């Protein structure tokens, strides 16, 4: 009987040793956690960069539309477009009364029919329209925090040149020369 008990005990211990050998060691788990940390430190900034560029495309598309409307206005009337009312001859400008994306997410867009400043329908950008030295310029500055990438565009009445420039980094944008 004692031998039978010894055999069962030895059998139990040998099975337990097999289970221990098949588990992950602490070193292996630490290596996996470090690898996941490295991958996430690379992926998160890349995702933010792609997100900023996608958001910037809204402003870029709108400014390109505003520049074409300013060009059409000058072609038809022979004078520069100087406010949203002039542009509304060719496009419908819509915006949000608030300058935050959270406030504009639930608000209906409103028609902009006057003035030289307005917000994007998403609330992510504040647009400024200006006229000086034969140039109608449009600037879109990010309203978000942290500051996103802006966009500028212009139409030169004297030369007929147009230009839209996406900023490559966050912060204020410079006026393009067209």
Secondary structure, 3 states (H helix, E strand, C coil): CHHHHHHHHHHHHHHHHHHHHCCCCHHHHHHHHHHHHHHHHHHHHHHHHHHHHHHHHHHHHHHHHHHHHHHHHHHHHCCCCCCHHHHCCCCCEEECCCCCHHHHHCCCCEEECCCCEEECCCCCEEEEEEEECCEEEEEEEECCCCCCCCEEEEEECCCCCEEEEECCCCCCCCCCCC
